[in-house]
Amino acid sequence: MSIAIEDLYAIYLQHPCIETDTRKLRPGNLFFALKGPNFNGNEFALKALELGAAYAVVDETIELEHPRLLKVADTLLALQALAKYHRQQFNIPFIAITGSNGKTTTKELVSSVLQSVYQTYTTEGNLNNHIGVPLTLLRIGKDAEMAVIEMGANHQKEIEGYCAYTLPTHGMITNCGKAHLEGFGGVEGVRKGKGELFDFLRNHQGCAFIYSDYDYLKTMSQGIDQTYFYGTTQGQVIGNVKESDPQLIVNLLSGLTIHTLETQLVGDYNLPNVLAAVAIGKYFKVPDEKIKAAIAHYKPSNSRSQMMVLDSNQIILDAYNANPSSMKAAIENFAHLQAPNKILLLGGMMELGTESLQEHEALLKLIQQYDWKQVVLVGGDFTKITHPFLCFDNSLEAKKWFIQEAFTNSTFLIKGSRSMQMEKIISA
């Protein structure tokens, strides 16, 4: 017989640290035995108890009966139900952020701004999937005044599922670009899938933050009672690029008494992300000076728009992920930088389905519109297309080349899909 969610929640309150990996387990943790294509956490449940787990939540019969084994029908569904039950104990803003590009940077900026005034809990790293979202919710402490939840998705109905237990009161779609086309079934499918967040807000009297430069977001948000716009020409917050060579500096035309925002972000494509953080800060009455300071102090990490120095070389490391939309923005921004000896190091783009070859060919045409010292392509469909550039099968091969070349006084853009692991090219 499965344990009731109320009883499981009472145990969670006594042991609020949840772990799904015995290698990271600490004494007193509550272990959830999740399953995947290549693993079954039920097989490690007794091991988790031996390592000091307070309880292990399982969905299979374990041969040895144990008083600290908690049986449920489905461990993942139980985790999500527990997250929803915990979420329902709060009466605070829950801000959901999704989109094809920029959602993690936006989430970090928004959290930094809100944290300057409120006790804010947010998604750690990229824990934005069907496991990460409930784990994020269950890490929210009782002292929370704000929650910022990032939602990633690569197919339709995924965001809808997250909303069912996150219950967002506010939300933002950064953009709908050419990402995960294979799972979504094209750009229209991307809009439908990401739009599931707006559908939830529309049906639950929520508030949507909308980037007014994208007409499709205006259309997608129709019918939502509460809307707050930001953009380069329209909205409660209006701003544009003052400078982006290389760090972005923003002109604020309305919304704040402050007229200039300095950032540590590389690329004018980060403008909407900055304006989003300003808009949400303003909406929640964060003082202007605190908004300015929070944005100025935020330093990107985890291979996202990072500016690095390696000997006499400058490197823009933007290798956390890539799709046609983000690749185009990064390449065009790099082309316009005033920098010596510019070299492109680009990894293949994944999850593009039948459009993959076409999108890689389009990227090659874009690259050839500009003058570079050198272009190096790595893996994916770049290896299946005829082009005049140096090409390697993987990042480790590219790393050997990089070391041999011993570059000096050069500027690099390193970008590619996560599976390409392009950051390895410059790793020690």
C-alpha positions in Angstrom: 0.0 0.0 0.0 1.4 3.4 -1.0 2.1 6.0 1.6 -0.3 9.0 1.5 1.2 12.3 0.3 0.3 14.0 3.6 2.3 11.4 5.5 5.2 11.6 3.1 5.1 15.4 3.5 5.3 15.0 7.3 8.4 12.9 6.9 9.8 15.4 4.4 9.4 18.2 6.9 11.6 16.2 9.3 14.1 15.4 6.5 13.9 18.2 4.0 17.0 17.4 2.0 16.2 15.1 -0.9 18.7 13.1 -2.9 18.3 10.9 -6.0 22.0 9.8 -6.3 23.6 7.6 -3.6 27.0 9.0 -4.6 25.9 12.4 -3.3 23.9 11.2 -0.4 24.5 12.6 3.1 23.2 11.2 6.4 19.6 12.3 7.1 18.7 12.8 3.4 15.4 11.5 2.0 16.3 9.2 -0.9 14.0 9.0 -3.9 14.7 5.9 -6.1 14.1 7.3 -9.5 14.3 5.3 -12.8 15.8 6.1 -16.2 16.6 4.3 -19.4 19.9 3.1 -18.0 19.4 3.0 -14.2 16.9 1.9 -11.5 17.2 3.7 -8.2 15.2 0.9 -6.5 18.3 -1.2 -6.7 20.2 1.3 -4.6 17.5 1.9 -1.9 19.1 -0.4 0.7 22.5 1.0 -0.1 21.1 4.5 0.5 19.8 3.4 4.0 23.2 1.9 4.8 24.8 5.3 3.9 22.5 7.1 6.3 19.4 8.1 4.4 16.6 8.7 6.8 14.1 7.0 4.4 14.1 5.6 0.9 11.1 6.1 -1.3 10.7 3.2 -3.7 8.1 2.0 -6.3 9.2 -1.6 -6.5 9.0 -4.4 -3.9 12.4 -4.8 -2.2 13.1 -8.4 -1.1 14.2 -7.3 2.4 11.4 -5.5 4.3 12.7 -2.4 6.0 10.9 0.0 8.2 12.5 3.0 6.5 11.5 1.9 3.0 8.5 4.0 1.8 6.5 2.4 -1.0 4.7 4.6 -3.6 3.1 3.7 -7.0 5.6 5.8 -9.0 8.6 7.5 -7.5 8.8 10.3 -10.0 5.1 11.1 -9.7 5.4 11.0 -5.9 8.3 13.4 -6.1 6.2 15.8 -8.2 3.2 15.4 -6.0 5.3 16.1 -2.9 6.6 19.2 -4.7 3.1 20.4 -5.4 2.0 19.8 -1.8 5.0 21.9 -0.6 4.3 24.6 -3.2 0.7 24.9 -1.9 2.0 25.8 1.6 3.2 29.2 0.2 1.3 32.4 -0.6 4.2 34.2 -2.4 5.0 35.1 -6.0 6.2 32.1 -8.0 7.8 33.4 -11.2 8.2 30.8 -14.0 10.7 31.5 -16.8 10.9 29.6 -20.0 12.0 30.2 -23.6 14.3 29.0 -26.4 17.3 31.2 -25.5 18.4 33.2 -22.5 16.2 31.7 -19.9 19.1 30.7 -17.5 20.8 34.1 -17.8 17.4 35.8 -17.3 16.6 33.7 -14.3 20.0 34.5 -12.8 19.5 38.3 -13.4 16.0 38.3 -12.1 17.0 36.4 -9.0 19.9 38.7 -8.3 17.6 41.7 -8.5 14.9 40.2 -6.3 17.4 38.9 -3.8 18.6 42.4 -3.1 15.3 43.0 -1.2 13.5 39.6 -0.8 14.4 36.2 0.5 14.5 34.6 -2.9 14.8 30.9 -3.9 15.6 30.0 -7.4 16.6 27.1 -9.7 20.1 26.0 -9.1 22.2 25.6 -12.3 20.0 24.1 -15.0 17.8 21.9 -12.8 14.9 22.8 -15.1 13.4 19.5 -16.2 10.9 16.9 -14.9 13.2 16.0 -12.0 15.0 19.4 -11.5 11.8 21.5 -11.2 10.3 19.5 -8.3 13.7 19.3 -6.6 13.9 23.1 -6.9 10.4 23.5 -5.3 11.4 21.2 -2.5 14.4 23.3 -1.7 12.3 26.4 -1.0 12.5 27.2 2.7 9.7 28.5 4.9 11.3 31.9 5.0 10.8 32.4 1.2 9.4 35.7 0.0 10.0 35.0 -3.8 10.5 31.9 -5.9 12.0 32.0 -9.5 11.6 28.7 -11.4 13.3 28.0 -14.7 11.4 25.6 -17.0 13.2 23.9 -19.9 11.4 21.8 -22.5 12.0 19.9 -25.7 8.4 18.8 -26.5 4.9 19.9 -26.2 2.9 19.4 -22.9 6.1 19.5 -20.9 5.7 23.1 -19.7 2.0 22.3 -19.0 3.1 19.5 -16.7 5.5 21.7 -14.8 2.9 24.3 -14.3 0.5 21.7 -12.8 2.7 21.4 -9.7 4.7 24.7 -9.8 1.4 26.8 -9.9 3.2 29.9 -11.2 1.6 33.3 -10.3 3.8 35.2 -12.7 5.6 34.1 -15.9 7.9 35.1 -18.7 8.7 33.5 -22.1 12.1 35.0 -23.1 11.6 34.1 -26.8 10.6 31.2 -29.1 13.5 30.4 -31.5 14.8 27.5 -33.4 15.6 25.1 -30.6 14.5 21.5 -30.0 12.8 21.5 -33.4 12.9 17.8 -33.5 10.8 17.4 -30.3 8.5 20.4 -30.9 7.9 19.8 -34.6 9.0 23.2 -36.0 8.9 26.8 -34.9 5.1 26.9 -34.5 5.4 23.8 -32.3 8.0 25.7 -30.2 5.5 28.6 -29.7 2.7 26.2 -28.8 4.9 24.4 -26.3 6.4 27.4 -24.6 3.0 29.1 -24.8 1.7 26.5 -22.3 3.1 28.8 -19.6 0.9 31.7 -20.9 -2.1 29.3 -21.1 -1.7 28.5 -17.4 -1.4 32.2 -16.4 -4.4 33.0 -18.6 -6.5 30.3 -16.9 -5.4 31.2 -13.3 -5.4 35.0 -13.3 -1.6 35.2 -13.4 0.6 38.0 -14.6 2.8 37.8 -17.7 6.0 39.8 -18.4 6.2 40.3 -22.2 9.1 41.5 -24.4 7.2 43.9 -26.7 9.7 43.7 -29.6 8.4 40.2 -30.4 5.0 40.5 -31.9 4.4 36.8 -31.5 4.7 37.1 -27.7 2.1 39.9 -27.8 -0.2 37.5 -29.7 0.5 34.6 -27.4 -0.3 36.7 -24.3 -3.7 37.8 -25.5 -6.4 37.1 -22.9 -4.1 37.3 -19.9 -5.6 39.7 -17.5 -2.4 41.1 -16.0 0.5 42.0 -18.4 3.7 44.0 -17.9 5.6 45.0 -21.1 9.3 45.8 -21.6 11.2 46.4 -24.8 13.2 48.8 -26.9 10.3 51.0 -28.0 7.2 50.1 -25.9 6.5 49.1 -22.4 6.7 50.1 -18.7 10.4 49.6 -19.1 12.2 50.7 -22.3 15.9 50.5 -23.0 18.4 49.9 -25.8 22.1 49.0 -26.3 24.4 51.8 -25.5 27.6 49.8 -26.0 28.5 46.1 -26.4 32.2 45.9 -27.1 32.5 43.5 -25.5 30.5 44.1 -22.3 26.9 45.2 -22.7 25.9 48.7 -21.4 22.2 49.5 -21.5 20.5 52.9 -22.0 17.3 53.1 -20.0 14.8 55.4 -21.6 11.9 54.8 -19.2 11.0 52.8 -16.2 13.8 53.8 -13.8 15.3 57.1 -12.7 18.7 55.6 -13.6 19.6 56.0 -17.3 22.6 53.7 -17.7 23.1 50.1 -16.6 26.5 48.4 -16.8 26.8 44.7 -17.0 29.4 41.9 -17.1 27.5 40.2 -20.0 29.0 39.8 -23.4 26.8 40.5 -26.4 23.9 42.8 -27.3 21.7 39.7 -27.5 21.6 39.9 -23.7 19.6 43.2 -23.8 16.2 41.5 -23.5 17.5 39.5 -20.5 18.6 42.6 -18.7 15.4 44.5 -19.5 13.4 41.5 -18.2 15.3 41.7 -14.8 14.7 45.5 -14.7 11.0 45.0 -15.5 10.4 42.3 -12.8 12.4 44.3 -10.3 10.4 47.4 -11.0 7.1 45.5 -10.8 8.0 44.1 -7.4 9.1 47.6 -6.2 12.8 46.9 -5.9 14.6 50.3 -5.5 16.2 51.6 -8.7 19.7 51.7 -7.1 19.4 48.1 -6.0 18.3 47.0 -9.5 21.4 48.8 -11.0 23.8 47.2 -8.5 22.4 43.7 -8.8 22.7 43.7 -12.6 26.2 45.3 -12.4 27.5 42.7 -9.9 26.1 39.6 -11.7 28.9 37.7 -13.3 28.0 35.0 -15.9 29.4 31.5 -15.3 29.0 27.9 -16.5 30.1 28.7 -20.0 27.4 31.3 -20.7 28.5 34.6 -22.3 31.7 34.4 -20.2 34.6 36.7 -21.1 37.9 35.0 -20.3 41.6 35.8 -20.7 44.0 33.1 -21.6 47.6 34.4 -21.8 47.4 37.1 -24.4 44.1 35.9 -25.9 40.6 36.9 -25.1 37.9 34.2 -25.2 34.1 34.5 -25.3 33.0 31.2 -23.9 29.3 30.6 -24.7 29.4 26.9 -24.9 26.6 25.8 -22.6 24.2 25.3 -25.5 23.4 26.3 -29.1 20.6 26.4 -31.6 20.2 28.3 -34.9 18.8 31.4 -33.2 21.5 31.7 -30.5 24.3 30.8 -32.9 23.2 33.6 -35.3 23.0 36.2 -32.5 26.4 35.2 -31.1 28.2 35.2 -34.5 26.8 38.5 -35.6 27.7 40.1 -32.2 31.2 38.7 -32.5 31.6 39.9 -36.1 30.9 43.5 -34.9 33.3 43.5 -32.0 36.4 45.7 -32.3 39.0 42.9 -31.6 42.1 41.5 -33.2 42.5 38.2 -35.0 39.0 36.9 -34.5 38.6 33.1 -34.6 35.4 31.1 -34.5 35.3 27.7 -32.8 31.8 26.3 -33.3 30.3 23.0 -32.3 27.4 21.2 -34.0 23.8 22.0 -33.1 21.7 19.1 -31.8 17.9 18.2 -31.7 17.0 19.9 -35.0 15.5 16.9 -36.6 14.9 16.9 -40.4 15.9 20.6 -40.5 19.4 20.0 -39.1 21.5 19.9 -42.3 19.6 22.9 -43.7 20.2 24.9 -40.5 23.9 24.0 -40.4 24.2 25.1 -44.1 22.5 28.4 -43.3 24.9 29.0 -40.5 27.9 28.4 -42.9 26.5 31.0 -45.3 26.2 33.5 -42.4 29.8 32.7 -41.4 31.1 33.4 -44.9 29.6 36.9 -44.9 32.3 38.1 -42.5 36.1 38.1 -42.4 37.7 35.9 -39.8 41.3 35.0 -39.1 40.1 31.4 -38.9 37.0 29.3 -38.6 37.1 25.8 -36.9 34.0 23.6 -36.8 33.5 20.6 -34.5 31.3 17.6 -34.8 27.6 17.2 -35.5 26.3 17.9 -39.0 29.3 20.1 -39.7 31.1 16.9 -40.5 28.5 16.0 -43.2 28.6 19.2 -45.2 31.2 20.4 -47.7 32.8 23.7 -46.6 36.2 25.4 -46.8 36.8 25.4 -43.0 38.9 23.3 -40.7 36.7 20.6 -39.1 37.2 18.1 -36.3 35.1 15.2 -35.1 35.1 16.3 -31.5 36.3 18.9 -29.0 39.3 16.8 -27.8 40.7 16.7 -31.4 40.1 20.5 -31.6 41.9 20.9 -28.3 45.1 19.2 -29.6 45.0 21.6 -32.6 44.4 24.6 -30.3 47.4 23.7 -28.1 49.7 23.1 -31.2 48.8 26.5 -32.7 49.9 28.4 -29.6 47.8 31.5 -30.4 48.8 34.9 -29.2 46.8 38.2 -29.2 43.7 36.5 -30.7 40.0 36.7 -29.9 37.9 33.6 -29.8 34.2 32.8 -29.8 33.6 29.3 -28.6 30.0 28.0 -28.9 28.2 24.7 -29.5 25.5 22.4 -28.2 26.0 20.9 -24.7 26.9 17.5 -26.1 29.8 19.0 -28.0 31.5 20.0 -24.7 33.3 22.9 -26.5 34.7 24.2 -23.2 37.1 21.3 -23.2 39.1 23.0 -26.0 40.5 25.5 -23.5 40.4 23.4 -20.3 43.6 22.7 -18.4 
